[in-house]
Amino acid sequence: IYSDTELDIIKSTLINRNLMTCFDGFRIQDIGLVSWIKTHFPGKSIHLNPEMGFQNSVAIERAFDSGITSFTFNHETPIDVIRQIHTSNNSAKRFEVYTQGPILIQYSRRRFLNNIYHRQENRFSLSAEDPELKSRLFQFLDTPFGHFMFAHFHRSLASSRDKLASLNPLSLLIDGRGQANDYIKISLELYSSLEHYSLEVLNQKINALHKISNRPQKPSFFLSNNTDYDWRDEHAYSEEPIGKIVSSSKRDGIIIELFTPVDADQDLMCINPDQTQTLFKLPPILDDSARHINPLPPFQLHYIPPHIKGLQTKGFLYFKNT
C-alpha cells in the first residue's frame, strides 16, 4: 500500500536511474494504480493480483477494460466464474489462479505486534485462537513492511486437481508468506507434478502441508461450498462421521445421507458448520410402500418429513455416545 509521496519516489527512481529497460511491467494489488501506470509508464504491462473481491465476470472484464493485461483469480473467485471467463477468453488476456497458501484478511503499515511485544526481530509470527470457535487459529505476521493477519485455514486446490486441470492453460500462484521452507518446497513439488501423483501420495503431500502450517487445507470459495463459514476441523473428532445433513428446510423437511447402516430410533449428534451441536432421535422412516425401514441403508438419501430444529445443511452426524 503506497502513499502519493511514495509513488512519486518510485516514479523518480525508475526514471532518474534509467531503470525503464529492466522490467516489462507492474504487478499491483490496487486497481486504482492502473491509471497512474498508464500515465507515467505507457506501454508497460499491468498484472492485477487482488487479495479479495472480483467475484464475478463483469468485475474482471471491467478490470481489463481499464487497461490491465493479466489477472490473478484470487481465493474469492468461484470456479464457475473462472470457467466462464476462460472459455470466452482471447489470447491477449492472460490469467493465473491462486492455488496454494495463506489468505490475507487484514493488513496495516503499523507494526501492532512489535508495539505490544517490543521484539527486535525484523520479522516474527504469532498465532491466536478464536475463543468462541476453538478450531480457528489465526496467524499474525510482523515485518518491517507492516502487520499481516491471515485466515485460520490455507487455500489449497490440490484436492480439486481434476477441476484445476480443466482450466489449463493457467499459471498457478503459490504464496509462501510466513511459511517454512519445507512448506514452499512441498508446494512446488505438489503442483509441478499434480496430475501424476496417486491419490495416496497426493493426500500425503496435502497432509504434510497441513502439518507444517498447522492449518486445514481448503479450497475456499473456489467450489462455492460455504467453506467461508464452515470452521470445523474433521480431524479434531475421535470418530469419523456416520452421515451428513444433505438439506435442512423448515418447509420441506430434512434429507440425510448415512455412511454406515443405522437403526431407526437411534440417538444421534449433529455438529453443524457453525460449530453448534444438536442431540436428536432419528425418527421412523418409511419406504415407498409406507413400511418402516430398519436399519437405514448407507449411501442413500433418506427423507425426514418433520423439520428438526438445530440441524443445518452440511452438518456431520455422529452416534450420541461417541
Disulfide bonds with the S-S distance in Angstrom:
none
